[in-house]
Amino acid sequence: MEYSTNSHCKYLIAVHLIFVVKYRKPLLNGQVAEFTKQTILDLQDVSEFKVIEIEVDNDHLHMLLSITPNISISQHVRLIKQKTNYALWNRFKWLKQHFWNEKTFWSDGYFVCSVGNASAETVKRYIQEQG
């Protein structure tokens, strides 16, 4: 990974994020998995993060992101969860049978870990081996 520069700083902020499907339901497979990954990849084009690696397992999603220092991790998480949740519910109407009346795909929490430049390759390989 390379250092990024904006008008007043040079930075390299990489984070490993994990989102879990609500109730650990194994719904991230096939079309849902590919649609979720593509939605996040499309979102990076209009947001201040870059997806370095992304992979899904049946009930959770791993991402390695490079983020900017002017937006907090929780704001990135909120944005990604909101946009993917909305897109998934619009595309896959059958999700309502898994979540009652609650239109929530992701569990409330998330895992985040900062990644130093030296160990980013290790995390990248780990994410690639998921799923």
DSSP file with accessible surface (Angstrom, degrees, kcal/mol):
  #  RESIDUE AA STRUCTURE BP1 BP2  ACC     N-H-->O    O-->H-N    N-H-->O    O-->H-N    TCO  KAPPA ALPHA  PHI   PSI    X-CA   Y-CA   Z-CA
    1    1 A M              0   0   63      0, 0.0     2,-0.3     0, 0.0   119,-0.0   0.000 360.0 360.0 360.0 146.4    0.0    0.0    0.0
    2    2 A E        -     0   0  165      1,-0.1     2,-0.2     0, 0.0     9,-0.0  -0.675 360.0-105.4-102.9 153.6    1.1    3.5   -0.8
    3    3 A Y        -     0   0  140     -2,-0.3     2,-0.3     9,-0.1     9,-0.2  -0.499  34.8-144.2 -71.4 144.0    1.0    6.6    1.3
    4    4 A S  E     -A   11   0A  43      7,-3.4     7,-2.9    -2,-0.2     2,-0.4  -0.794   9.9-154.8-108.3 156.5   -1.7    9.1    0.3
    5    5 A T  E     +A   10   0A  95     -2,-0.3     5,-0.2     5,-0.2     2,-0.2  -0.991  14.6 172.9-133.5 135.8   -1.3   12.9    0.3
    6    6 A N        -     0   0   66      3,-2.5     3,-0.5    -2,-0.4     0, 0.0  -0.622  58.6 -69.4-121.9-165.4   -3.9   15.7    0.6
    7    7 A S  S    S+     0   0  105      1,-0.2     3,-0.1    -2,-0.2    -2,-0.0   0.790 127.4  16.5 -61.3 -28.8   -3.3   19.4    1.1
    8    8 A H  S    S+     0   0  171      1,-0.1     2,-0.3     0, 0.0    -1,-0.2   0.342 120.7  35.7-129.8   7.3   -1.9   19.2    4.6
    9    9 A C        -     0   0   50     -3,-0.5    -3,-2.5     2,-0.0     2,-0.4  -0.999  52.8-140.9-157.8 159.5   -0.9   15.7    5.4
   10   10 A K  E     +A    5   0A 144     -2,-0.3     2,-0.3    -5,-0.2    -5,-0.2  -0.975  38.7 167.2-117.7 135.3    0.5   12.4    4.2
   11   11 A Y  E     -A    4   0A  36     -7,-2.9    -7,-3.4    -2,-0.4     2,-0.3  -0.970  36.5-165.2-151.0 159.8   -1.1    9.3    5.5
   12   12 A L        +     0   0   38     -2,-0.3     2,-0.6    -9,-0.2   105,-0.1  -0.815  23.9 167.4-146.0  97.8   -1.6    5.5    5.3
   13   13 A I        +     0   0   56     54,-0.5    54,-2.4    -2,-0.3     2,-0.4  -0.952   4.6 172.4-119.1 109.7   -4.6    4.4    7.3
   14   14 A A  E     -BC  66 115B   3     -2,-0.6   101,-2.7   101,-0.6     2,-0.4  -0.963   6.7-174.1-118.9 134.4   -5.7    0.8    6.6
   15   15 A V  E     -BC  65 114B   3     50,-2.6    50,-2.8    -2,-0.4     2,-0.6  -0.973  21.5-140.1-130.8 144.0   -8.4   -0.9    8.6
   16   16 A H  E     -BC  64 113B  16     97,-3.0    97,-1.5    -2,-0.4     2,-0.4  -0.921  28.8-171.6 -99.3 119.4   -9.8   -4.5    8.7
   17   17 A L  E     -BC  63 112B   1     46,-2.8    46,-2.4    -2,-0.6     2,-0.4  -0.916  12.0-168.7-115.1 143.2  -13.5   -4.4    9.1
   18   18 A I  E     -BC  62 111B  30     93,-2.1    93,-2.2    -2,-0.4     2,-0.4  -0.996   2.3-170.2-130.4 126.0  -15.9   -7.3    9.7
   19   19 A F  E     -B   61   0B   0     42,-2.0    42,-2.7    -2,-0.4     2,-0.4  -0.938  11.3-150.7-109.7 141.0  -19.7   -6.9    9.4
   20   20 A V  E     -B   60   0B  26     89,-0.5    87,-3.3    -2,-0.4    40,-0.2  -0.900  19.8-115.0-114.3 138.2  -22.0   -9.7   10.6
   21   21 A V  B >   -E  106   0C   0     38,-2.6     3,-2.3    -2,-0.4    85,-0.3  -0.441  49.2 -90.2 -66.7 139.4  -25.4  -10.5    9.2
   22   22 A K  G >  S+     0   0   24     83,-2.7     3,-1.5     1,-0.3    -1,-0.1  -0.233 112.8   6.9 -54.9 136.3  -28.2  -10.0   11.7
   23   23 A Y  G 3  S-     0   0  121      1,-0.3    -1,-0.3    -3,-0.1    -2,-0.1   0.648 119.0 -88.4  62.0  16.0  -28.9  -13.1   13.8
   24   24 A R  G <  S+     0   0  133     -3,-2.3    -1,-0.3     1,-0.2    -2,-0.2   0.805  70.3 175.9  55.4  32.6  -25.8  -14.7   12.0
   25   25 A K    <   -     0   0   62     -3,-1.5     2,-2.3     1,-0.1     3,-0.3  -0.486  36.8-124.4 -69.6 135.0  -28.1  -15.9    9.2
   26   26 A P        +     0   0   81      0, 0.0    33,-0.2     0, 0.0    -1,-0.1  -0.378  68.7 126.0 -80.8  68.1  -26.2  -17.5    6.4
   27   27 A L        +     0   0   14     -2,-2.3     2,-1.8    31,-0.3    32,-0.2   0.518  36.7  95.8-104.1  -8.3  -27.5  -15.3    3.6
   28   28 A L        +     0   0    2     30,-2.8     2,-0.3    -3,-0.3    32,-0.2  -0.549  63.0 103.2 -87.8  75.5  -24.2  -14.0    2.1
   29   29 A N  S >> S-     0   0   80     -2,-1.8     3,-1.2    30,-0.1     4,-0.8  -0.965  73.0  -8.3-146.5 161.8  -23.9  -16.5   -0.7
   30   30 A G  H 3> S-     0   0   57     -2,-0.3     4,-2.1     1,-0.3     5,-0.2  -0.189 129.1  -0.5  55.1-128.5  -24.5  -16.5   -4.5
   31   31 A Q  H 3> S+     0   0  139      1,-0.2     4,-2.8     2,-0.2    -1,-0.3   0.850 133.2  56.0 -64.4 -36.8  -26.2  -13.4   -5.8
   32   32 A V  H <> S+     0   0    4     -3,-1.2     4,-2.4     2,-0.2    -1,-0.2   0.928 109.1  47.3 -63.4 -43.0  -26.5  -11.7   -2.5
   33   33 A A  H  X S+     0   0    4     -4,-0.8     4,-2.5     2,-0.2    -2,-0.2   0.945 115.2  44.1 -63.6 -49.0  -22.7  -12.0   -1.9
   34   34 A E  H  X S+     0   0  114     -4,-2.1     4,-2.5     1,-0.2     5,-0.2   0.905 114.1  50.2 -65.3 -40.4  -21.8  -10.7   -5.3
   35   35 A F  H  X S+     0   0   43     -4,-2.8     4,-2.5    -5,-0.2    -1,-0.2   0.912 111.0  49.5 -63.9 -42.2  -24.3   -7.9   -5.2
   36   36 A T  H  X S+     0   0    0     -4,-2.4     4,-2.0    -5,-0.2    -2,-0.2   0.935 112.4  46.8 -62.8 -47.7  -23.1   -6.8   -1.7
   37   37 A K  H  X S+     0   0   29     -4,-2.5     4,-2.5     1,-0.2    -2,-0.2   0.934 113.8  48.2 -60.7 -44.7  -19.4   -6.8   -2.8
   38   38 A Q  H  X S+     0   0   97     -4,-2.5     4,-2.6     1,-0.2     5,-0.2   0.892 108.4  54.6 -66.0 -37.2  -20.3   -4.8   -6.0
   39   39 A T  H  X S+     0   0   23     -4,-2.5     4,-2.0     2,-0.2    -1,-0.2   0.924 111.0  45.2 -61.4 -42.6  -22.4   -2.3   -4.1
   40   40 A I  H  X S+     0   0    0     -4,-2.0     4,-1.7     2,-0.2    -2,-0.2   0.913 112.1  51.3 -68.8 -40.6  -19.4   -1.6   -1.8
   41   41 A L  H  X S+     0   0   53     -4,-2.5     4,-0.5     1,-0.2    -2,-0.2   0.898 112.0  47.2 -63.5 -39.2  -17.0   -1.4   -4.7
   42   42 A D  H >< S+     0   0   86     -4,-2.6     3,-1.0     1,-0.2     4,-0.4   0.873 107.8  57.2 -67.6 -36.1  -19.3    1.1   -6.4
   43   43 A L  H >< S+     0   0   18     -4,-2.0     3,-1.5     1,-0.2     4,-0.4   0.837  94.5  65.2 -66.0 -31.0  -19.7    3.1   -3.2
   44   44 A Q  H >< S+     0   0   44     -4,-1.7     3,-0.8     1,-0.3     5,-0.4   0.793  91.4  65.6 -64.0 -24.9  -15.9    3.6   -3.0
   45   45 A D  T << S+     0   0  124     -3,-1.0    -1,-0.3    -4,-0.5    -2,-0.2   0.751 112.6  31.4 -68.5 -23.6  -16.1    5.7   -6.2
   46   46 A V  T <  S+     0   0  123     -3,-1.5     2,-0.2    -4,-0.4    -1,-0.2   0.205 116.0  66.8-117.0  12.6  -18.2    8.4   -4.4
   47   47 A S  S <  S-     0   0   29     -3,-0.8     2,-0.4    -4,-0.4    29,-0.0  -0.752  87.9-104.5-127.1 176.0  -16.8    8.1   -0.9
   48   48 A E  S    S+     0   0   88     -2,-0.2    20,-1.2    20,-0.1     2,-0.3  -0.317  89.1  79.1-102.4  48.9  -13.5    8.7    0.9
   49   49 A F  E     -D   67   0B  11     -2,-0.4     2,-0.4    -5,-0.4    -2,-0.3  -0.973  61.8-146.1-144.6 159.4  -12.3    5.1    1.2
   50   50 A K  E     -D   66   0B 130     16,-2.4    16,-2.6    -2,-0.3     2,-0.6  -0.998  17.3-131.8-128.6 130.4  -10.7    2.6   -1.1
   51   51 A V  E     +D   65   0B  12     -2,-0.4    14,-0.2    14,-0.2     3,-0.1  -0.723  26.2 173.7 -82.0 120.6  -11.4   -1.2   -1.0
   52   52 A I  E    S-     0   0B  37     12,-3.1     2,-0.3    -2,-0.6    -1,-0.2   0.834  72.1  -3.0 -91.7 -41.2   -8.1   -3.1   -1.0
   53   53 A E  E     +D   64   0B  37     11,-1.5    11,-2.8     2,-0.0    -1,-0.4  -0.990  63.5 179.9-150.9 145.0   -9.6   -6.5   -0.4
   54   54 A I  E     +D   63   0B  13     -2,-0.3     2,-0.3     9,-0.2     9,-0.2  -0.989   8.8 159.8-148.1 137.2  -13.2   -7.7    0.2
   55   55 A E  E     -D   62   0B  45      7,-2.3     7,-3.0    -2,-0.3     2,-0.3  -0.982  21.1-144.2-154.7 151.6  -14.5  -11.2    0.7
   56   56 A V  E     -D   61   0B  10     -2,-0.3     2,-0.2     5,-0.2     5,-0.2  -0.876   6.2-166.6-119.5 151.1  -17.7  -12.8    2.2
   57   57 A D        -     0   0   49      3,-3.0     3,-0.4    -2,-0.3   -29,-0.1  -0.676  51.7 -82.2-116.0-178.9  -18.4  -15.9    4.2
   58   58 A N  S    S+     0   0   81     -2,-0.2   -30,-2.8     1,-0.2   -31,-0.3   0.851 124.1  14.3 -57.1 -38.0  -22.0  -17.2    4.7
   59   59 A D  S    S+     0   0   34    -33,-0.2   -38,-2.6   -32,-0.2     2,-0.3   0.296 124.3  41.9-126.5  10.9  -22.8  -14.9    7.6
   60   60 A H  E     -B   20   0B  25     -3,-0.4    -3,-3.0   -40,-0.2     2,-0.4  -0.987  60.4-136.2-155.3 164.8  -20.2  -12.2    7.6
   61   61 A L  E     -BD  19  56B   0    -42,-2.7   -42,-2.0    -2,-0.3     2,-0.4  -0.977  11.8-157.7-127.2 131.9  -18.1   -9.8    5.4
   62   62 A H  E     +BD  18  55B   2     -7,-3.0    -7,-2.3    -2,-0.4     2,-0.4  -0.920  15.6 176.3-108.0 138.4  -14.4   -9.0    5.6
   63   63 A M  E     -BD  17  54B   0    -46,-2.4   -46,-2.8    -2,-0.4     2,-0.5  -0.997  23.9-156.6-139.9 143.3  -12.9   -5.8    4.1
   64   64 A L  E     -BD  16  53B   1    -11,-2.8   -12,-3.1    -2,-0.4   -11,-1.5  -0.990  30.3-177.0-113.7 114.6   -9.5   -4.2    4.1
   65   65 A L  E     -BD  15  51B   0    -50,-2.8   -50,-2.6    -2,-0.5     2,-0.5  -0.896  28.0-146.7-117.1 146.7  -10.0   -0.5    3.5
   66   66 A S  E     -BD  14  50B  19    -16,-2.6   -16,-2.4    -2,-0.4     2,-0.3  -0.957  33.1-174.3-104.5 123.2   -7.8    2.5    3.1
   67   67 A I  E     - D   0  49B   7    -54,-2.4   -54,-0.5    -2,-0.5   -18,-0.2  -0.785  24.1-112.4-120.5 163.6   -9.5    5.5    4.6
   68   68 A T    >   -     0   0   17    -20,-1.2     3,-0.9    -2,-0.3   -20,-0.1  -0.585  24.1-125.1 -90.1 156.7   -8.8    9.2    4.9
   69   69 A P  T 3  S+     0   0   60      0, 0.0    -1,-0.1     0, 0.0    -2,-0.0   0.650 101.5  67.5 -77.8 -12.4   -8.0   10.9    8.2
   70   70 A N  T 3  S+     0   0   99      1,-0.1     2,-0.4   -22,-0.1   -22,-0.0   0.541  95.9  57.5 -88.8  -4.1  -10.8   13.4    8.0
   71   71 A I  S <  S-     0   0   42     -3,-0.9    -1,-0.1   -23,-0.1     5,-0.0  -0.993  86.0-122.9-126.7 132.2  -13.7   10.9    8.3
   72   72 A S     >  -     0   0   51     -2,-0.4     4,-1.7     1,-0.1     3,-0.2  -0.239  19.9-116.8 -71.6 159.5  -14.0    8.6   11.3
   73   73 A I  H  > S+     0   0   53      1,-0.2     4,-2.8     2,-0.2     5,-0.2   0.912 115.7  56.6 -60.3 -42.5  -14.1    4.8   11.0
   74   74 A S  H  > S+     0   0   51      1,-0.2     4,-2.6     2,-0.2    -1,-0.2   0.856 104.7  52.4 -62.9 -32.0  -17.6    4.8   12.5
   75   75 A Q  H  > S+     0   0   89     -3,-0.2     4,-2.3     2,-0.2    -1,-0.2   0.898 110.0  48.3 -69.8 -37.9  -18.8    7.2    9.7
   76   76 A H  H  X S+     0   0    5     -4,-1.7     4,-2.6     2,-0.2     5,-0.2   0.930 112.8  48.8 -63.7 -45.1  -17.4    4.9    7.1
   77   77 A V  H  X S+     0   0    4     -4,-2.8     4,-2.9     1,-0.2     5,-0.3   0.936 111.3  49.4 -59.7 -47.9  -19.1    1.9    8.7
   78   78 A R  H  X S+     0   0  126     -4,-2.6     4,-2.7    -5,-0.2     5,-0.2   0.929 112.4  48.2 -58.8 -45.6  -22.4    3.8    9.0
   79   79 A L  H  X S+     0   0   47     -4,-2.3     4,-2.6     2,-0.2     5,-0.3   0.946 114.1  45.0 -60.8 -49.4  -22.2    4.8    5.3
   80   80 A I  H  X S+     0   0    0     -4,-2.6     4,-2.4     1,-0.2     5,-0.3   0.935 115.7  46.7 -63.8 -45.0  -21.4    1.3    4.0
   81   81 A K  H  X S+     0   0   28     -4,-2.9     4,-2.4    -5,-0.2     5,-0.2   0.927 114.1  47.8 -64.1 -43.3  -24.0   -0.4    6.2
   82   82 A Q  H  X S+     0   0  114     -4,-2.7     4,-2.4    -5,-0.3     5,-0.2   0.946 115.2  43.6 -62.8 -48.8  -26.7    2.1    5.3
   83   83 A K  H  X S+     0   0  107     -4,-2.6     4,-2.3    -5,-0.2    -2,-0.2   0.904 117.4  44.3 -68.0 -42.2  -26.1    1.9    1.5
   84   84 A T  H  X S+     0   0    1     -4,-2.4     4,-2.9    -5,-0.3     5,-0.2   0.907 113.1  52.1 -69.8 -38.9  -25.7   -1.9    1.3
   85   85 A N  H  X S+     0   0   33     -4,-2.4     4,-2.4    -5,-0.3     5,-0.2   0.952 112.5  45.2 -59.0 -49.9  -28.8   -2.4    3.6
   86   86 A Y  H  X S+     0   0  163     -4,-2.4     4,-1.9    -5,-0.2    -2,-0.2   0.928 115.3  47.0 -60.1 -46.5  -30.9   -0.2    1.4
   87   87 A A  H  X S+     0   0   21     -4,-2.3     4,-2.1    -5,-0.2     5,-0.2   0.908 112.2  49.8 -64.6 -42.4  -29.7   -1.8   -1.8
   88   88 A L  H  X S+     0   0    1     -4,-2.9     4,-3.0     1,-0.2    -1,-0.2   0.919 110.8  48.8 -63.7 -43.6  -30.1   -5.3   -0.6
   89   89 A W  H  < S+     0   0   15     -4,-2.4    -1,-0.2    -5,-0.2    -2,-0.2   0.856 113.8  47.1 -67.2 -33.5  -33.7   -4.7    0.6
   90   90 A N  H  < S+     0   0   71     -4,-1.9     3,-0.2    -5,-0.2    -1,-0.2   0.855 119.6  38.7 -73.5 -35.1  -34.6   -3.1   -2.7
   91   91 A R  H  < S+     0   0  137     -4,-2.1     2,-0.7     1,-0.2    -2,-0.2   0.874 119.7  41.9 -83.7 -40.8  -33.0   -5.9   -4.8
   92   92 A F    ><  +     0   0    9     -4,-3.0     3,-1.8    -5,-0.2    -1,-0.2  -0.762  59.8 174.7-115.1  86.2  -33.9   -9.0   -2.8
   93   93 A K  G >  S+     0   0  127     -2,-0.7     3,-1.4     1,-0.3     4,-0.2   0.765  73.1  72.5 -63.0 -24.5  -37.5   -8.6   -1.6
   94   94 A W  G >  S+     0   0  103      1,-0.3     3,-1.4     2,-0.1     4,-0.3   0.623  73.4  85.5 -70.5  -7.6  -37.5  -12.2   -0.1
   95   95 A L  G X> S+     0   0    0     -3,-1.8     3,-2.1     1,-0.3     4,-0.9   0.808  72.8  74.1 -62.5 -26.7  -35.2  -10.9    2.7
   96   96 A K  G <4 S+     0   0  140     -3,-1.4     4,-0.5     1,-0.3     3,-0.3   0.804  86.0  62.8 -62.1 -23.7  -38.3   -9.9    4.7
   97   97 A Q  G <4 S+     0   0  141     -3,-1.4    -1,-0.3     1,-0.2    -2,-0.2   0.697 106.1  46.1 -73.4 -13.5  -39.1  -13.5    5.4
   98   98 A H  T <4 S+     0   0   52     -3,-2.1    -1,-0.2    -4,-0.3    -2,-0.2   0.651 119.5  35.8 -98.0 -19.8  -35.8  -13.7    7.4
   99   99 A F  S >< S-     0   0    1     -4,-0.9     3,-1.7     1,-0.4     5,-0.2   0.089  90.7-137.9-126.3  22.7  -36.0  -10.5    9.4
  100  100 A W  T 3  S-     0   0  197     -4,-0.5    -1,-0.4     1,-0.3    -2,-0.1  -0.279  73.6 -29.8  56.1-131.1  -39.7  -10.1   10.3
  101  101 A N  T 3  S+     0   0  165     -4,-0.1     2,-0.6     2,-0.0    -1,-0.3   0.497 112.8 105.5 -94.2  -4.8  -40.7   -6.5    9.8
  102  102 A E    <   -     0   0   70     -3,-1.7     2,-1.5    -6,-0.1    -3,-0.0  -0.671  60.5-153.3 -81.8 118.0  -37.3   -5.1   10.7
  103  103 A K        +     0   0  136     -2,-0.6     2,-0.5     2,-0.0    -1,-0.1  -0.426  53.5 121.8 -90.2  63.1  -35.5   -3.9    7.5
  104  104 A T        +     0   0   40     -2,-1.5    -2,-0.1    -5,-0.2   -82,-0.1  -0.983  32.8 174.8-128.0 121.1  -32.0   -4.5    8.9
  105  105 A F        +     0   0    0     -2,-0.5   -83,-2.7   -24,-0.2     2,-0.3   0.824  66.6  58.1 -91.0 -37.3  -29.5   -6.8    7.2
  106  106 A W  B    S-E   21   0C   7    -85,-0.3   -85,-0.2   -25,-0.1   -46,-0.0  -0.669  85.5-112.9 -97.9 149.5  -26.5   -6.2    9.4
  107  107 A S        -     0   0   32    -87,-3.3   -87,-0.1    -2,-0.3   -85,-0.1  -0.295  37.3-106.6 -68.1 164.5  -26.1   -6.7   13.1
  108  108 A D  S    S+     0   0  138    -89,-0.1    -1,-0.1    -4,-0.1    -2,-0.0   0.857  95.2  56.1 -65.9 -37.3  -25.6   -3.5   15.1
  109  109 A G        -     0   0   41    -89,-0.0   -89,-0.5   -90,-0.0     2,-0.3  -0.168  61.4-166.2 -90.0-176.2  -21.9   -3.9   15.9
  110  110 A Y        -     0   0   96    -91,-0.1     2,-0.4     2,-0.0   -91,-0.2  -0.974  20.8-119.3-160.7 162.6  -18.8   -4.4   13.8
  111  111 A F  E     +C   18   0B 100    -93,-2.2   -93,-2.1    -2,-0.3     2,-0.4  -0.915  31.1 177.2-107.2 136.9  -15.2   -5.4   14.2
  112  112 A V  E     +C   17   0B  53     -2,-0.4     2,-0.4   -95,-0.2   -95,-0.2  -0.999   6.3 174.4-139.7 141.2  -12.4   -3.0   13.3
  113  113 A C  E     -C   16   0B  57    -97,-1.5   -97,-3.0    -2,-0.4     2,-0.2  -0.978  29.5-125.2-144.8 130.3   -8.7   -3.4   13.6
  114  114 A S  E     -C   15   0B  99     -2,-0.4     2,-0.5   -99,-0.2   -99,-0.2  -0.494  25.8-148.1 -73.2 148.4   -6.0   -1.0   12.4
  115  115 A V  E     -C   14   0B  14   -101,-2.7  -101,-0.6    -2,-0.2     2,-0.1  -0.976   3.5-140.0-124.3 121.9   -3.5   -2.6   10.1
  116  116 A G     >  -     0   0   44     -2,-0.5     4,-0.8     1,-0.1     3,-0.4  -0.371  30.1-109.2 -72.4 159.9    0.2   -1.5    9.9
  117  117 A N  T >4 S+     0   0   73      1,-0.2     3,-0.6     2,-0.2     4,-0.4   0.880 116.0  55.3 -59.6 -37.0    1.8   -1.4    6.6
  118  118 A A  T 34 S+     0   0  103      1,-0.2     3,-0.3     2,-0.1     4,-0.3   0.867 113.5  39.2 -67.9 -34.5    4.0   -4.4    7.3
  119  119 A S  T 3> S+     0   0   52     -3,-0.4     4,-2.1     1,-0.2    -1,-0.2   0.409  86.4  95.5 -99.6   4.9    1.1   -6.7    8.2
  120  120 A A  H <X S+     0   0    3     -4,-0.8     4,-2.8    -3,-0.6    -1,-0.2   0.895  83.4  54.3 -61.5 -38.0   -1.4   -5.6    5.5
  121  121 A E  H  > S+     0   0   95     -4,-0.4     4,-2.5    -3,-0.3    -1,-0.2   0.895 106.5  52.0 -63.8 -37.9   -0.3   -8.4    3.2
  122  122 A T  H  > S+     0   0   81     -4,-0.3     4,-2.2     2,-0.2    -2,-0.2   0.943 112.4  44.7 -62.5 -45.4   -1.1  -10.9    6.0
  123  123 A V  H  X S+     0   0   24     -4,-2.1     4,-2.7     2,-0.2     5,-0.2   0.913 111.3  54.4 -66.0 -38.6   -4.5   -9.5    6.5
  124  124 A K  H  X S+     0   0   56     -4,-2.8     4,-2.4     1,-0.2    -2,-0.2   0.937 109.7  46.3 -61.6 -45.4   -5.1   -9.4    2.7
  125  125 A R  H  X S+     0   0  128     -4,-2.5     4,-1.6     1,-0.2    -1,-0.2   0.918 111.2  53.1 -63.3 -40.5   -4.2  -13.1    2.4
  126  126 A Y  H  < S+     0   0  104     -4,-2.2     4,-0.4     1,-0.2     3,-0.2   0.929 110.4  46.6 -60.0 -45.5   -6.5  -13.9    5.3
  127  127 A I  H >< S+     0   0    0     -4,-2.7     3,-1.5     1,-0.2    -1,-0.2   0.910 109.2  54.7 -65.5 -40.2   -9.4  -12.1    3.7
  128  128 A Q  H 3< S+     0   0   96     -4,-2.4    -1,-0.2     1,-0.3    -2,-0.2   0.834 104.7  55.0 -62.1 -29.6   -8.8  -13.8    0.4
  129  129 A E  T 3< S+     0   0  147     -4,-1.6    -1,-0.3    -3,-0.2    -2,-0.2   0.526  88.8 100.8 -83.3  -5.6   -9.0  -17.2    2.1
  130  130 A Q    <         0   0   34     -3,-1.5   -74,-0.2    -4,-0.4   -73,-0.1  -0.453 360.0 360.0 -76.0 154.9  -12.4  -16.4    3.5
  131  131 A G              0   0   77    -76,-0.1   -74,-0.2    -2,-0.1  -102,-0.0  -0.106 360.0 360.0  88.9 360.0  -15.6  -17.8    1.9
